[in-house]
Every structure is written in structure tokens, then in C-alpha cells.
Amino acid sequence: MAQIDAFSAQLLSQWDWSGEDSAFGDSSSPESARKDEQQKPKVKMSVKRRMKASEREKLRMRSLAEALHQLREYLPPVYSRRAQPLTKIQTLKYSIQYIQDLSSILEQQL
């Protein structure tokens, strides 16, 4: 047992603990990722391209908001007990619950 401990101690004393060189050639550590980010210049989008991307995102969000609003209209009032409108996640969860409730009613009738 003493030989194993001495051997382990020798290996550990030779190990590079600074973290600069990876012993296994793996450069996916957070430190190396930060170094890579610092070395590579960020590619900037043109103003026109950024504006187009921003407009697409606004349209996407408007479309999503409209779809959620329509979905809320199909839910019975029991799901929105408070006077406050449902959040996005509440709308989706209550929609799932409502569909499950309707499915169980259909199964009982068959």
C-alpha cells in the first residue's frame, strides 16, 4: 500500500495544476472557452441586418401573443378566476388541462 501511495504522490507532484495545459488535450473548460472568446474578434452584424432581425423577432412575438390571446378565448371562465389575464405559461397549462378534461368526458360517454 505504501508503494501505491508513493507512486501516486510522485504522479501528483508532476501534474501541471496551473490549468494552462490540459493533460488530456481537452480545451472545453470554461477557462479555455474564455481565452478563445478573447482571441477571436466578434463579428458585428450590419445595422440593416440587425434591424431586419429585430423586426422579424417583433413580428414573431406579436404572432405568438395573438395566438395566446385566441387560445385564452377558448378557455372557460373557470380557468381564469381572477380579473387578471392569464400568463403565457398559465394559458398553456390550463389549455392542456382543459383538453384532458374534455377527453375524459368523451371517454366516459363512450
Backbone as a printed PyTorch tensor [residue, N CA C, xyz], in Angstrom:
tensor([[[  0.8240,  -1.1910,   0.0000],
         [  0.0000,   0.0000,   0.0000],
         [  0.8640,   1.2500,   0.0000]],

        [[  1.9860,   1.2190,   0.6670],
         [  2.8860,   2.3680,   0.7270],
         [  3.4770,   2.6550,  -0.6430]],

        [[  3.6950,   1.6100,  -1.4480],
         [  4.2200,   1.8230,  -2.7880],
         [  3.2140,   2.5500,  -3.6700]],

        [[  1.9500,   2.2120,  -3.5430],
         [  0.9190,   2.8750,  -4.3310],
         [  0.8350,   4.3450,  -3.9220]],

        [[  0.8840,   4.6040,  -2.6370],
         [  0.8040,   5.9850,  -2.1630],
         [  2.0140,   6.7970,  -2.6370]],

        [[  3.1770,   6.2010,  -2.6020],
         [  4.3740,   6.9020,  -3.0530],
         [  4.3010,   7.1510,  -4.5580]],

        [[  3.8130,   6.1660,  -5.2940],
         [  3.6760,   6.3090,  -6.7310],
         [  2.6610,   7.4100,  -7.0590]],

        [[  1.5270,   7.4070,  -6.3530],
         [  0.5080,   8.4400,  -6.5570],
         [  1.0670,   9.8170,  -6.2380]],

        [[  1.8260,   9.9030,  -5.1600],
         [  2.4240,  11.1830,  -4.7740],
         [  3.3780,  11.6710,  -5.8510]],

        [[  4.1350,  10.7610,  -6.4460],
         [  5.0690,  11.1350,  -7.4980],
         [  4.3140,  11.6380,  -8.7350]],

        [[  3.2530,  10.9400,  -9.1200],
         [  2.4550,  11.3710, -10.2660],
         [  1.8170,  12.7340, -10.0180]],

        [[  1.2830,  12.8930,  -8.8110],
         [  0.6180,  14.1520,  -8.4990],
         [  1.6020,  15.3170,  -8.4520]],

        [[  2.8320,  15.0460,  -8.0450],
         [  3.8120,  16.1220,  -7.9920],
         [  4.2320,  16.5600,  -9.3940]],

        [[  4.0890,  15.6740, -10.3800],
         [  4.4530,  16.0060, -11.7450],
         [  3.3030,  16.6510, -12.5210]],

        [[  2.1350,  16.5860, -11.9770],
         [  0.9510,  17.1090, -12.6580],
         [  1.0030,  18.6260, -12.7310]],

        [[  0.5710,  19.1700, -13.8570],
         [  0.5210,  20.6160, -14.0230],
         [ -0.8250,  21.1110, -13.4830]],

        [[ -0.8140,  21.6990, -12.3170],
         [ -2.0430,  22.1330, -11.6580],
         [ -2.4430,  23.5510, -12.0500]],

        [[ -1.6710,  24.2040, -12.8850],
         [ -1.9850,  25.5860, -13.2530],
         [ -3.2110,  25.6620, -14.1530]],

        [[ -3.5200,  24.5800, -14.8520],
         [ -4.6870,  24.5490, -15.7160],
         [ -4.4330,  25.1530, -17.0870]],

        [[ -3.2290,  25.5960, -17.3570],
         [ -2.9520,  26.2060, -18.6520],
         [ -2.8610,  25.1750, -19.7580]],

        [[ -2.2490,  24.0600, -19.4900],
         [ -2.1670,  22.9770, -20.4650],
         [ -3.0250,  21.8430, -19.9670]],

        [[ -3.9340,  21.3890, -20.7880],
         [ -4.7910,  20.2840, -20.3880],
         [ -4.0480,  18.9770, -20.6030]],

        [[ -4.0760,  18.1180, -19.5920],
         [ -3.3620,  16.8490, -19.6790],
         [ -3.9970,  15.9240, -20.7120]],

        [[ -5.2870,  16.1090, -20.9690],
         [ -5.9740,  15.2170, -21.8790],
         [ -6.2640,  15.8580, -23.2240]],

        [[ -5.7690,  17.0350, -23.4440],
         [ -5.9800,  17.7120, -24.7140],
         [ -7.3900,  18.2460, -24.8760]],

        [[ -8.1300,  18.3310, -23.7950],
         [ -9.4990,  18.8220, -23.8330],
         [ -9.4990,  20.3100, -23.5980]],

        [[ -9.9400,  21.0650, -24.5630],
         [ -9.9410,  22.5190, -24.4110],
         [-11.3530,  23.0400, -24.2200]],

        [[-12.2360,  22.2190, -23.6500],
         [-13.6170,  22.6500, -23.4780],
         [-13.8880,  23.1800, -22.0800]],

        [[-12.8500,  23.4660, -21.3290],
         [-13.0500,  24.0150, -19.9910],
         [-13.4990,  25.4620, -20.0990]],

        [[-14.1700,  25.9770, -19.0680],
         [-14.6180,  27.3740, -19.1210],
         [-13.4630,  28.3560, -19.2870]],

        [[-12.3140,  28.0400, -18.6960],
         [-11.1750,  28.9410, -18.8220],
         [-10.7000,  29.0220, -20.2650]],

        [[-10.6040,  27.8730, -20.9200],
         [-10.1410,  27.8830, -22.3070],
         [-11.1880,  28.5030, -23.2250]],

        [[-12.4630,  28.3410, -22.8830],
         [-13.5140,  28.9600, -23.6890],
         [-13.4040,  30.4800, -23.6060]],

        [[-13.1280,  30.9940, -22.4170],
         [-12.9640,  32.4340, -22.2610],
         [-11.7530,  32.9320, -23.0480]],

        [[-10.6720,  32.1520, -23.0430],
         [ -9.4800,  32.5450, -23.7950],
         [ -9.7880,  32.5940, -25.2880]],

        [[-10.5550,  31.5790, -25.7670],
         [-10.9180,  31.5460, -27.1790],
         [-11.7760,  32.7450, -27.5480]],

        [[-12.7190,  33.1080, -26.6530],
         [-13.5800,  34.2560, -26.9230],
         [-12.7710,  35.5410, -26.9810]],

        [[-11.7690,  35.6560, -26.1300],
         [-10.9660,  36.8610, -26.1050],
         [-10.1010,  36.9790, -27.3560]],

        [[ -9.6540,  35.8650, -27.8790],
         [ -8.7670,  35.8860, -29.0330],
         [ -9.5290,  36.1580, -30.3290]],

        [[-10.7360,  35.6280, -30.4640],
         [-11.4950,  35.7910, -31.6950],
         [-12.2630,  37.1120, -31.6460]],

        [[-12.1250,  37.9310, -32.6620],
         [-12.9220,  39.1620, -32.6780],
         [-14.3740,  38.8210, -32.9790]],

        [[-15.2850,  39.5090, -32.3160],
         [-16.6950,  39.2700, -32.5450],
         [-17.0890,  39.8550, -33.8870]],

        [[-17.8770,  39.0940, -34.6200],
         [-18.3520,  39.5460, -35.9120],
         [-19.5990,  40.3860, -35.6610]],

        [[-19.5360,  41.6320, -36.0410],
         [-20.6690,  42.5210, -35.8390],
         [-21.5990,  42.4370, -37.0330]],

        [[-22.8970,  42.4260, -36.7150],
         [-23.8900,  42.4360, -37.7720],
         [-24.0390,  43.8600, -38.2810]],

        [[-24.3510,  43.9730, -39.5400],
         [-24.5820,  45.3070, -40.0750],
         [-25.8570,  45.8700, -39.4430]],

        [[-25.9620,  47.1740, -39.4460],
         [-27.1230,  47.8310, -38.8380],
         [-28.4030,  47.3950, -39.5530]],

        [[-28.3380,  47.3240, -40.8470],
         [-29.5120,  46.9320, -41.6270],
         [-29.9300,  45.4940, -41.2990]],

        [[-28.9650,  44.6100, -41.2270],
         [-29.2590,  43.2030, -40.9180],
         [-29.8180,  43.0680, -39.5010]],

        [[-29.2630,  43.8150, -38.5620],
         [-29.7350,  43.7850, -37.1780],
         [-31.1660,  44.3100, -37.0770]],

        [[-31.4680,  45.3760, -37.8370],
         [-32.8200,  45.9320, -37.8400],
         [-33.8290,  44.9390, -38.4170]],

        [[-33.4240,  44.2350, -39.4720],
         [-34.3060,  43.2290, -40.0580],
         [-34.5530,  42.0840, -39.0770]],

        [[-33.4960,  41.6470, -38.3970],
         [-33.6400,  40.5710, -37.4130],
         [-34.5340,  41.0190, -36.2620]],

        [[-34.3700,  42.2480, -35.8480],
         [-35.1920,  42.7950, -34.7720],
         [-36.6540,  42.8610, -35.1850]],

        [[-36.9020,  43.2820, -36.4080],
         [-38.2750,  43.3560, -36.9130],
         [-38.9030,  41.9670, -37.0030]],

        [[-38.1270,  40.9800, -37.4640],
         [-38.6410,  39.6050, -37.5240],
         [-39.0100,  39.1030, -36.1280]],

        [[-38.1780,  39.4180, -35.1480],
         [-38.4490,  38.9920, -33.7770],
         [-39.7010,  39.6720, -33.2290]],

        [[-39.8910,  40.9530, -33.5320],
         [-41.0990,  41.6620, -33.0930],
         [-42.3470,  41.0240, -33.7030]],

        [[-42.2750,  40.7050, -34.9950],
         [-43.4090,  40.0720, -35.6600],
         [-43.6870,  38.6890, -35.0720]],

        [[-42.6330,  37.9680, -34.7760],
         [-42.7980,  36.6380, -34.1700],
         [-43.4780,  36.7440, -32.8160]],

        [[-43.0520,  37.7030, -32.0030],
         [-43.6310,  37.8760, -30.6770],
         [-45.0810,  38.3510, -30.7670]],

        [[-45.3890,  39.2200, -31.7220],
         [-46.7740,  39.6600, -31.9080],
         [-47.6590,  38.4890, -32.3130]],

        [[-47.1430,  37.6550, -33.2070],
         [-47.8900,  36.4900, -33.6580],
         [-48.1450,  35.5270, -32.4910]],

        [[-47.1480,  35.3320, -31.6690],
         [-47.2930,  34.4620, -30.5060],
         [-48.3200,  35.0340, -29.5280]],

        [[-48.2540,  36.3450, -29.2800],
         [-49.1960,  36.9960, -28.3680],
         [-50.6260,  36.8720, -28.8900]],

        [[-50.8020,  37.0290, -30.1960],
         [-52.1310,  36.9130, -30.7920],
         [-52.6550,  35.4810, -30.6640]],

        [[-51.8040,  34.5130, -30.9110],
         [-52.2140,  33.1150, -30.8010],
         [-52.6050,  32.7760, -29.3610]],

        [[-51.8530,  33.2670, -28.3960],
         [-52.1840,  33.0130, -26.9940],
         [-53.4940,  33.7000, -26.6110]],

        [[-53.7210,  34.9010, -27.1470],
         [-54.9700,  35.6090, -26.8740],
         [-56.1580,  34.8030, -27.4050]],

        [[-56.0350,  34.2640, -28.6180],
         [-57.1010,  33.4420, -29.1840],
         [-57.3170,  32.1820, -28.3650]],

        [[-56.2390,  31.5930, -27.8950],
         [-56.3350,  30.3850, -27.0800],
         [-57.0540,  30.6760, -25.7680]],

        [[-56.7820,  31.8380, -25.1710],
         [-57.4500,  32.2210, -23.9120],
         [-58.9590,  32.3450, -24.1040]],

        [[-59.3810,  32.7780, -25.2960],
         [-60.8100,  32.9380, -25.5650],
         [-61.5390,  31.5950, -25.5610]],

        [[-60.8490,  30.5120, -25.8620],
         [-61.4670,  29.1920, -25.8850],
         [-61.5740,  28.5720, -24.4960]],

        [[-60.8040,  29.0580, -23.5580],
         [-60.8480,  28.5050, -22.2000],
         [-62.1000,  28.9950, -21.4740]],

        [[-62.7550,  28.1060, -20.7370],
         [-63.9190,  28.5470, -19.9600],
         [-63.4980,  29.5000, -18.8370]],

        [[-64.4260,  30.3230, -18.3590],
         [-64.0900,  31.3140, -17.3310],
         [-63.5620,  30.7090, -16.0300]],

        [[-63.8560,  29.4510, -15.7730],
         [-63.4040,  28.8300, -14.5250],
         [-61.8740,  28.7870, -14.4430]],

        [[-61.2010,  28.7920, -15.5890],
         [-59.7400,  28.7470, -15.5880],
         [-59.1080,  30.1050, -15.3190]],

        [[-59.8620,  31.1690, -15.5400],
         [-59.3300,  32.4970, -15.2270],
         [-60.2160,  33.1180, -14.1450]],

        [[-60.0740,  32.6530, -12.9440],
         [-60.9320,  33.0650, -11.8360],
         [-60.7110,  34.5230, -11.4460]],

        [[-59.4850,  34.9670, -11.5130],
         [-59.1810,  36.3560, -11.1620],
         [-59.4650,  37.2670, -12.3460]],

        [[-59.5290,  38.5430, -12.0630],
         [-59.7730,  39.5200, -13.1260],
         [-58.5300,  39.7510, -13.9790]],

        [[-57.3850,  39.2090, -13.5400],
         [-56.1360,  39.3980, -14.2720],
         [-56.0610,  38.4380, -15.4530]],

        [[-55.4800,  38.8780, -16.5530],
         [-55.2980,  37.9550, -17.6870],
         [-54.2760,  36.8750, -17.3360]],

        [[-54.4410,  35.7370, -17.9780],
         [-53.5260,  34.6190, -17.7310],
         [-52.1590,  34.9030, -18.3440]],

        [[-51.1290,  34.3960, -17.6950],
         [-49.7900,  34.4890, -18.2600],
         [-49.6710,  33.4820, -19.3970]],

        [[-48.5810,  33.5560, -20.1180],
         [-48.3650,  32.6200, -21.2310],
         [-48.3330,  31.1830, -20.7390]],

        [[-47.5690,  30.9530, -19.6730],
         [-47.4390,  29.5790, -19.1780],
         [-48.7520,  29.0860, -18.5790]],

        [[-49.4890,  29.9690, -17.8890],
         [-50.7860,  29.5780, -17.3480],
         [-51.7450,  29.2150, -18.4780]],

        [[-51.7220,  29.9980, -19.5420],
         [-52.5850,  29.7250, -20.6920],
         [-52.2960,  28.3500, -21.2650]],

        [[-51.0350,  28.0350, -21.4290],
         [-50.6720,  26.7240, -21.9840],
         [-51.0290,  25.5890, -21.0340]],

        [[-50.7420,  25.7660, -19.7460],
         [-51.0580,  24.7120, -18.7730],
         [-52.5630,  24.4830, -18.6580]],

        [[-53.3340,  25.5760, -18.5940],
         [-54.7800,  25.4330, -18.4940],
         [-55.3720,  24.8600, -19.7730]],

        [[-54.7890,  25.1720, -20.9150],
         [-55.2570,  24.5980, -22.1800],
         [-55.0490,  23.0900, -22.1880]],

        [[-53.9020,  22.6660, -21.7200],
         [-53.6180,  21.2240, -21.6340],
         [-54.6080,  20.5600, -20.6880]],

        [[-54.8460,  21.1910, -19.5460],
         [-55.7810,  20.6350, -18.5630],
         [-57.1950,  20.5680, -19.1430]],

        [[-57.6010,  21.6060, -19.8470],
         [-58.9360,  21.6480, -20.4460],
         [-59.1030,  20.5510, -21.4920]],

        [[-58.0940,  20.3460, -22.3120],
         [-58.1460,  19.2810, -23.3260],
         [-58.2270,  17.9180, -22.6460]],

        [[-57.4630,  17.7370, -21.5660],
         [-57.5290,  16.4740, -20.8260],
         [-58.9120,  16.2680, -20.2080]],

        [[-59.4980,  17.3360, -19.6740],
         [-60.8440,  17.2420, -19.0980],
         [-61.8700,  16.8750, -20.1620]],

        [[-61.7770,  17.5160, -21.3240],
         [-62.7020,  17.2010, -22.4140],
         [-62.5180,  15.7640, -22.8970]],

        [[-61.2760,  15.3250, -22.9650],
         [-61.0030,  13.9460, -23.3960],
         [-61.5850,  12.9430, -22.4100]],

        [[-61.4610,  13.2140, -21.1280],
         [-62.0160,  12.2880, -20.1290],
         [-63.5400,  12.2530, -20.1970]],

        [[-64.1750,  13.3900, -20.4840],
         [-65.6260,  13.4090, -20.6340],
         [-66.0540,  12.5760, -21.8300]],

        [[-65.3060,  12.6950, -22.9230],
         [-65.6060,  11.8970, -24.1150],
         [-65.4390,  10.4090, -23.8530]],

        [[-64.4000,  10.0590, -23.1270],
         [-64.1600,   8.6330, -22.8200],
         [-65.2590,   8.0670, -21.9400]],

        [[-65.7730,   8.8690, -21.0260],
         [-66.8580,   8.4100, -20.1460],
         [-68.1420,   8.1790, -20.9240]],

        [[-68.3550,   8.9590, -21.9640],
         [-69.5690,   8.8270, -22.7570],
         [-69.5220,   7.6290, -23.6840]],

        [[-68.3510,   7.1560, -24.0070],
         [-68.2320,   6.0090, -24.9360],
         [-68.3940,   4.7130, -24.2550]]])
